[in-house]
Amino acid sequence: MSLRLKIILVFVLCIILTFSPLLFILETKVKALNMEQLEHQTLQLIDSKSIEIGSWLNQRISEIRIIHEYVSTNEFNLMASRLYLTRLNKVLSKQYGNLNETFAIGALDGYGWINDNITIHVSNRDYFNKVMSSDVEYVISKPLVSKSDNTPIFIICYPIINDKNKKIGFINGAVNLEKISEIASSIDVYNGFSWIMNKDMDIYSISKDILTNKYISAEELNKIIKKSKEINSGTISLKNIYNKDATLFFSSIPYTEDWILCTIIENNYIHAQTNNIINLVIILGIILLFFSILLAIIISGTLVKPIYKLKNHMVEVSNGNLDSYYETKNNDEISILGKVFNQMLMDIKKLINQVYKVQTQKRNAELRVLQSQINPHFLYNTLDTIQWKALEYKAFDVADMINSLSIFFRISLSDGKEFITISDEIEHVRNYLEIQKTRYKDKISYSINLNESISQNLVPKMIIQPLVENSIYHGLKLKKQKGIININVLSENDYIIIEVIDNGIGMDHKMLATTKDNLYNSIESEHYGLYNINERLKLTFKDKYNIDIDSEFGKGTKVLLKIPKISEGFQCLE
């Protein structure tokens, strides 16, 4: 997976992780809380509507009470009551919804008068028998069909009780069910449907067939009846006729014996507001997701482009192009990486040049060694022969010089060994100095101070003689007075200290600085012996050695070598 794709995925995941908990909270916590609040508010509304319906019925009952208190009615004077009821029918017909038979008055036998054209006989009606046989103030009947116009009605039956507290007749008030239907249909809550029924499942505000075919099944109606017998108002979760989740709100209607106001609402409508918020969040999330992807593509391009560029430069370098530098324009992290990459390239090129130079120097040194190699036995035998001839002619100085030269060569060759003991190295220098003393007669003298405790320690061979040679040719040879060379070999912790001190002409500050700089940068100069020692020690000990030069013009020079103590089996660090 590419880096750019990873950045885009991170942006997308951030958006998803931001909106997922929000959607979860909206769907679970907020939706449940909102549902609880809406149920509470809706139930309060249904309760208020049931009270409103009860109040409306109470008004009708109060009107019948007034009729009951009319003197002619109380004395059951039918002739006088007829005129009174006729006027009331005209005045109150709109409230009851019946133009022809709003009120009726009758005797204990169940026969009653509505108008001169219509009479009734209700002795076999349940509501009549109940009001006559019990102490209830009034009875509301089940839905009936009017005889005059075949419209659905219900009857409010009120007993006529005289001054002696005896029932002498009844008053009926007929209410058209359309009035109740109007009140029920005026309830507009979340596109729900409302109706009125009693606990015997008699429907007052709509046809039962229509209700069970369009809104709710008879089985669910039974659940409502069962629940309403337990509490006066509440909610029931159920399925509507279309098998959709719905909530039913019910409330008992006051001033009735068992009427219930019911409202069924699909949950989709109840949750519409919350669902709209959720949909809005989803749409907003999709929009933000789209813009985040677009932004991720743009940002990832600005981030990945310099990385790809740096990668291409690295590939070129891996293919051998060491001049493939990264161009940096900014100061961000990638630009810093580019600068470090460029520095690495320069360091690599520098190291390659150094290695090439070292290898060249090694090859030259090997060539010089090969060129200088001669047959050791032939050389030693020849020198011995010359020495014997010198002794034969009593040339003792010549014999001593030949002996020193023979020992000098033996130690120089050392059977090809790279490291020799300090005592052998000192012996090698002593023979060299003896030869030089013979050559320069009494112009050179020397002293050697060796710490015997380190005489058997190993050192790279021929590291002191070149220093002595430099002292003679660059210091003492040019001096008119007698020259002195002091050689000190000391021990200091884990190091060996070698000092070569002369009282030659020395070097001025400029020459000393140039010599030190040449040594530091491995530049070959006229002080070839010093350069040779430095390169050999560098190859042998890497950075664990030190060469220090101290010189003053006209007074002399001091060269100090500080090398680690080594033993048999030592391997070069380079």
C-alpha positions in Angstrom: 0.0 0.0 0.0 1.4 3.3 -1.1 2.1 6.2 1.4 -0.4 8.4 -0.4 -3.2 5.8 -0.1 -2.4 5.4 3.6 -2.8 9.2 4.1 -6.1 9.2 2.2 -7.4 6.2 4.3 -6.4 8.0 7.5 -8.5 11.0 6.5 -11.4 8.8 5.6 -11.1 6.8 8.9 -11.0 10.0 10.9 -14.3 11.2 9.3 -15.9 7.8 9.9 -14.7 7.6 13.4 -15.9 11.1 14.1 -19.4 10.6 12.7 -20.0 6.9 13.7 -20.3 7.6 17.5 -22.5 10.6 16.7 -24.8 8.5 14.6 -24.8 5.7 17.3 -25.7 8.2 20.0 -28.5 9.7 17.8 -29.9 6.3 16.9 -29.8 4.9 20.5 -29.7 7.5 23.2 -31.2 10.6 21.5 -33.8 8.7 19.6 -34.9 6.8 22.7 -35.0 10.0 24.8 -36.8 11.8 22.0 -39.3 9.0 21.8 -39.9 9.2 25.5 -40.5 12.9 25.4 -42.8 12.7 22.4 -44.8 9.9 24.0 -45.2 12.0 27.1 -46.2 15.1 25.2 -48.6 13.1 22.9 -50.1 11.3 25.9 -50.7 14.7 27.5 -52.4 15.9 24.3 -54.6 12.7 24.2 -55.5 13.2 27.8 -56.5 16.8 27.2 -58.6 15.7 24.2 -60.3 13.0 26.2 -61.1 15.7 28.9 -62.4 17.9 26.1 -64.7 15.2 24.8 -65.8 14.4 28.4 -66.5 18.1 28.9 -68.5 18.2 25.7 -70.6 15.2 26.8 -71.0 16.8 30.2 -72.5 19.8 28.5 -75.0 17.6 26.8 -75.8 15.9 30.1 -76.2 19.3 31.8 -78.7 20.3 29.2 -80.7 17.1 29.9 -80.5 17.9 33.6 -82.1 21.3 32.8 -84.9 19.5 30.9 -85.3 17.2 34.0 -85.7 20.2 36.3 -88.4 21.8 34.1 -91.6 21.7 36.1 -93.7 20.0 33.5 -91.1 17.4 33.0 -90.6 16.8 36.8 -94.4 16.4 37.1 -94.5 14.4 33.9 -97.0 16.7 32.3 -96.6 15.4 28.8 -98.7 18.0 27.1 -96.7 20.9 28.6 -93.4 19.1 28.0 -94.1 18.6 24.3 -93.9 22.3 23.6 -90.8 22.7 25.7 -89.0 19.8 24.0 -90.1 21.0 20.5 -88.4 24.4 21.2 -85.3 22.7 22.6 -85.0 20.5 19.5 -84.8 23.5 17.3 -82.4 25.4 19.6 -80.0 22.5 20.4 -80.2 20.4 17.3 -76.8 21.6 16.0 -75.0 20.6 19.2 -76.4 17.1 19.1 -76.3 16.8 15.3 -79.9 15.6 14.9 -82.4 17.8 13.2 -85.4 15.5 13.8 -85.0 13.6 17.1 -82.7 15.3 19.5 -84.8 14.8 22.7 -87.4 12.3 23.7 -89.5 11.9 26.8 -91.2 8.7 27.9 -92.9 6.8 30.7 -91.8 3.8 32.8 -93.2 1.4 30.2 -90.6 2.5 27.7 -92.9 4.3 25.3 -91.7 7.8 24.5 -92.5 10.9 22.5 -90.1 12.7 20.2 -92.6 14.7 18.1 -96.1 14.3 16.9 -94.9 12.1 14.1 -92.3 9.9 15.9 -92.6 7.8 19.0 -90.3 5.2 20.5 -90.5 2.1 22.5 -87.2 1.3 24.4 -88.4 -1.1 27.1 -86.1 -3.8 25.6 -83.0 -1.5 25.3 -80.1 -2.2 27.6 -79.5 1.4 28.4 -83.2 1.9 29.4 -83.3 -1.1 31.7 -79.9 -0.2 33.3 -81.0 3.4 34.1 -84.3 2.3 35.5 -82.9 -0.6 37.6 -79.9 1.2 39.0 -79.0 4.3 40.9 -76.8 5.8 38.1 -77.5 9.3 37.2 -77.5 8.6 33.4 -76.5 5.9 30.9 -74.8 6.3 27.6 -75.9 3.7 25.1 -73.9 1.7 22.6 -73.9 3.1 19.0 -77.4 2.8 17.5 -79.1 3.6 14.2 -81.7 6.4 14.2 -85.2 5.3 13.1 -85.9 8.7 11.5 -83.0 9.0 9.1 -80.9 5.8 9.7 -77.9 7.8 10.9 -75.6 6.3 13.6 -76.3 7.8 17.0 -75.8 7.1 20.7 -78.4 7.8 23.4 -77.9 9.7 26.7 -80.7 8.2 28.9 -81.6 10.2 32.0 -84.4 9.0 34.5 -87.1 11.4 35.5 -87.4 11.4 39.3 -90.3 13.4 41.0 -90.2 15.2 44.2 -90.9 12.0 46.1 -87.7 10.6 44.7 -89.5 8.1 42.5 -88.7 7.3 38.9 -91.7 8.2 36.8 -90.2 8.3 33.3 -87.0 9.0 31.2 -85.5 11.6 29.0 -83.4 10.6 26.0 -80.9 12.8 24.3 -79.8 11.5 20.9 -76.3 12.5 19.8 -75.2 12.0 16.2 -71.9 10.0 16.0 -70.6 12.6 13.5 -70.2 15.1 16.3 -67.9 12.6 18.1 -66.2 11.8 14.8 -65.5 15.5 14.3 -63.9 15.8 17.7 -61.8 12.7 17.1 -60.7 13.7 13.6 -59.6 17.1 14.9 -56.8 15.4 16.7 -53.8 15.8 14.4 -50.7 14.3 16.0 -47.8 13.0 13.8 -50.2 12.0 11.0 -51.9 9.6 13.4 -55.5 8.4 13.4 -57.9 8.8 16.4 -61.1 7.1 17.4 -63.5 6.6 20.4 -64.6 3.2 21.6 -65.8 1.5 24.8 -64.4 -1.4 26.6 -66.8 -3.7 24.9 -65.0 -2.7 21.6 -68.0 -0.7 20.4 -66.7 2.0 18.1 -68.4 5.5 18.3 -66.4 7.7 15.9 -66.0 5.4 12.9 -67.2 2.1 11.4 -65.6 -0.9 13.1 -65.1 -2.5 9.7 -63.3 0.5 8.3 -61.1 0.7 11.5 -60.1 -2.9 11.4 -59.5 -2.9 7.7 -57.5 0.3 7.4 -55.8 1.0 10.7 -55.7 -1.7 13.3 -56.6 -5.4 13.6 -59.2 -6.8 16.0 -56.4 -8.7 17.8 -54.6 -5.4 18.6 -57.9 -3.9 19.7 -58.1 -6.6 22.3 -54.7 -5.6 23.6 -56.0 -2.0 24.0 -59.0 -3.2 26.0 -56.9 -5.3 28.2 -54.5 -2.5 28.9 -57.2 0.1 29.5 -58.7 -2.1 32.2 -55.4 -1.8 34.1 -54.7 1.9 33.8 -56.7 5.0 32.6 -54.2 6.2 30.1 -50.9 5.0 28.6 -49.2 3.7 25.5 -49.0 0.4 23.8 -46.4 -0.7 21.2 -48.0 -2.7 18.5 -48.3 -3.4 14.7 -50.8 -1.5 12.5 -52.8 -3.2 9.8 -49.8 -2.9 7.4 -47.5 -4.7 9.9 -45.5 -1.5 10.6 -44.3 -0.6 14.1 -46.7 1.8 15.7 -47.5 3.3 19.1 -51.0 3.6 20.4 -52.0 6.3 22.9 -55.2 5.8 24.9 -57.0 7.8 27.6 -60.3 7.2 29.4 -62.9 9.8 28.7 -64.5 11.4 31.8 -68.2 11.5 32.4 -68.5 8.1 30.6 -68.5 4.7 32.1 -66.0 3.0 29.8 -65.2 5.2 26.8 -61.6 5.3 25.5 -60.0 7.9 23.2 -57.4 6.1 21.1 -54.7 7.5 18.7 -52.4 5.2 16.6 -49.2 6.7 15.2 -46.6 4.9 13.1 -43.2 5.1 14.7 -41.7 6.5 11.4 -43.8 9.6 11.9 -42.8 9.9 15.6 -39.2 9.5 14.7 -39.4 11.7 11.7 -37.7 14.7 13.3 -34.9 12.5 14.7 -34.6 10.6 11.5 -34.3 13.9 9.6 -31.4 14.9 11.9 -29.8 11.5 11.4 -30.2 11.9 7.6 -28.8 15.4 7.8 -25.8 14.1 9.7 -25.3 11.3 7.2 -25.6 13.7 4.3 -23.2 16.1 6.0 -20.9 13.1 6.7 -20.9 12.1 3.1 -20.2 15.6 2.0 -17.3 16.0 4.5 -16.1 12.5 3.5 -16.0 13.6 -0.2 -14.2 16.9 0.7 -11.8 15.0 3.1 -10.9 12.6 0.3 -10.3 15.5 -2.1 -8.3 17.4 0.6 -6.4 14.2 1.4 -5.5 13.8 -2.3 -4.2 17.4 -2.4 -2.4 17.3 0.9 -1.0 13.8 0.3 0.3 15.0 -3.1 2.2 17.8 -1.4 3.6 15.4 1.1 4.4 12.5 -1.1 5.7 14.3 -4.1 9.0 15.4 -2.4 9.3 11.9 -0.8 8.9 10.3 -4.3 11.5 12.8 -5.6 13.9 11.9 -2.8 13.3 8.2 -3.4 14.1 8.6 -7.1 17.4 10.3 -6.2 18.2 7.4 -3.8 17.5 4.9 -6.6 19.8 6.8 -8.9 22.5 6.8 -6.2 22.0 3.0 -5.8 22.5 2.7 -9.5 25.9 4.4 -9.2 25.0 8.1 -9.9 26.7 9.9 -7.0 25.9 13.3 -8.4 22.1 12.9 -8.0 21.7 15.7 -5.3 18.3 16.6 -3.9 17.2 20.2 -4.4 15.9 21.6 -1.2 13.6 24.7 -1.1 11.8 24.5 2.2 12.8 23.9 5.8 10.4 21.1 6.6 11.3 17.6 7.7 11.6 16.2 4.1 13.9 19.1 3.2 16.0 18.3 6.2 16.1 14.7 5.0 17.2 15.9 1.6 20.0 18.0 3.1 21.1 15.0 5.1 21.0 12.9 1.9 23.1 15.4 0.1 25.6 15.5 3.0 25.7 11.7 2.9 26.5 11.8 -0.8 29.3 14.2 -0.2 30.6 12.0 2.6 30.4 8.9 0.4 32.3 10.6 -2.4 34.9 11.9 0.1 35.3 8.4 1.6 35.6 6.9 -1.9 38.3 9.4 -2.7 40.1 8.6 0.6 39.8 4.9 0.0 41.1 5.3 -3.5 44.0 7.4 -2.2 44.8 4.9 0.5 44.7 2.1 -1.9 47.0 4.0 -4.3 49.4 4.7 -1.5 49.3 1.0 -0.5 50.1 -0.1 -4.0 52.9 2.4 -4.2 54.3 1.3 -0.9 54.0 -2.4 -2.0 55.8 -1.5 -5.2 58.6 0.3 -3.3 58.9 -2.7 -1.0 59.1 -5.1 -4.0 61.6 -2.9 -5.7 63.7 -2.7 -2.6 63.6 -6.4 -1.9 66.9 -8.3 -2.5 68.1 -11.7 -1.5 68.8 -11.3 2.3 71.3 -14.2 2.5 73.3 -12.8 -0.4 73.4 -9.4 1.3 74.4 -10.8 4.7 77.1 -13.1 3.2 78.5 -10.2 1.1 78.6 -7.9 4.2 80.3 -10.6 6.3 83.0 -11.1 3.6 83.6 -7.3 3.4 83.9 -7.2 7.2 86.4 -10.0 7.3 88.5 -8.3 4.6 88.4 -5.1 6.6 89.6 -7.0 9.7 92.3 -8.7 7.6 93.7 -5.2 6.6 93.2 -4.0 10.2 90.5 -1.5 9.1 88.6 -1.8 12.4 86.4 1.3 11.9 85.3 -0.1 8.5 84.5 -3.5 10.1 82.4 -1.9 12.9 80.5 0.1 10.3 79.8 -3.0 8.2 78.7 -4.8 11.3 76.2 -2.0 12.2 75.0 -2.0 8.6 74.5 -5.8 8.6 72.5 -5.6 11.9 70.5 -2.6 10.5 69.4 -4.6 7.5 68.6 -7.7 9.5 66.2 -5.8 11.7 64.8 -3.9 8.8 63.9 -7.1 7.0 62.9 -9.0 10.2 61.9 -12.1 8.1 58.9 -10.1 6.8 57.4 -9.4 10.2 55.3 -6.3 10.6 55.7 -5.9 14.3 59.0 -6.2 16.3 59.9 -5.7 20.0 60.8 -2.3 21.2 64.3 -3.6 22.1 64.8 -4.7 18.5 63.5 -1.3 17.3 66.0 0.5 19.6 68.8 -1.8 18.4 67.9 -0.9 14.8 68.0 2.9 15.6 71.3 2.5 17.5 73.0 0.8 14.5 71.6 3.5 12.2 73.0 6.2 14.5 76.4 4.5 14.7 76.6 4.4 10.9 75.7 8.1 10.8 78.2 8.9 13.5 81.0 7.3 11.4 79.8 9.3 8.4 79.5 12.6 10.2 82.4 11.9 12.6 81.9 13.8 15.8 79.2 16.1 14.5 76.4 13.9 16.0 75.8 12.4 19.4 72.8 10.6 20.8 71.3 9.2 23.9 68.6 6.5 24.3 66.4 6.2 27.4 64.3 3.0 27.4 61.9 1.8 30.1 63.0 -1.9 30.4 59.5 -2.9 31.6 58.2 -2.4 28.0 61.3 -3.6 26.1 59.4 -6.7 24.9 56.3 -4.9 23.9 55.6 -5.0 20.1 55.6 -1.9 17.9 55.3 -1.5 14.1 58.9 -1.8 12.9 60.9 1.2 11.7 58.8 3.9 13.3 61.7 5.5 15.2 64.5 5.4 12.5 62.6 7.7 10.1 62.2 10.3 12.8 65.9 10.1 13.6 66.6 10.4 9.9 64.4 13.6 9.7 66.3 15.0 12.7 69.7 14.5 11.0 68.8 15.7 7.5 66.3 18.5 8.3 67.8 19.6 11.6 71.4 18.7 12.5 72.9 18.5 9.0 72.2 22.2 8.4 73.6 23.2 11.8 77.3 24.1 12.2 77.6 23.2 15.8 77.5 19.6 17.2 74.0 18.0 17.1 72.4 16.0 19.8 69.5 13.5 19.5 67.7 12.2 22.5 65.4 9.2 22.2 63.0 8.4 25.1 60.7 5.3 25.1 58.3 5.5 28.1 55.1 3.8 29.4 51.9 5.7 30.1 48.9 3.5 31.2 47.9 1.5 28.1 50.1 3.5 25.7 53.8 3.7 24.7 55.3 7.2 24.4 58.2 7.6 22.0 60.1 11.0 21.9 62.7 12.0 19.4 64.3 15.3 20.4 67.0 17.2 18.5 68.7 20.6 18.9 68.7 21.2 15.2 67.7 24.4 13.3 64.0 23.7 14.0 61.0 25.1 12.1 59.3 28.5 12.1 55.6 28.8 12.9 54.5 28.7 9.2 56.5 25.6 8.3 55.4 23.9 11.5 51.7 24.6 10.7 52.2 23.4 7.1 53.8 20.2 8.3 51.0 19.5 10.8 48.4 20.3 8.2 50.0 17.9 5.7 50.0 15.1 8.3 46.3 15.7 9.2 45.3 15.7 5.5 47.7 12.8 4.6 49.6 15.0 2.1 53.1 13.7 1.2 55.8 16.4 1.6 59.6 16.6 1.9 59.3 15.1 5.4 58.6 11.8 3.8 59.7 9.7 6.8 57.2 11.5 9.1 54.4 11.1 6.4 55.2 7.4 6.1 55.0 6.8 9.8 51.7 8.7 10.1 50.1 6.7 7.3 51.4 3.4 8.7 50.1 4.2 12.2 46.8 5.3 10.7 46.4 2.0 8.9 47.5 0.1 12.0 45.7 1.9 14.9 43.1 4.0 13.0 42.4 7.0 15.4 43.8 5.4 18.5 47.3 7.0 18.1 48.7 10.5 18.2 51.6 12.4 16.6 52.6 15.7 18.0 55.3 18.0 16.7 56.8 20.9 18.7 59.5 23.0 17.1 61.1 26.4 17.4 63.3 27.9 14.8 67.0 27.9 15.9 66.3 25.7 19.0 65.3 22.3 17.7 62.4 19.9 17.2 60.5 17.4 19.3 58.4 14.7 17.8 56.1 12.6 20.1 54.4 9.3 19.2 51.7 7.9 21.3 50.6 4.4 20.3 48.6 1.6 22.1 50.4 -1.3 23.7 50.0 -4.4 21.6 51.0 -8.1 21.9 51.3 -11.1 19.6 48.3 -11.7 17.3 47.4 -8.0 17.0 45.4 -7.2 13.9 45.3 -3.8 12.2 42.2 -1.7 13.0 41.9 -0.3 9.6 
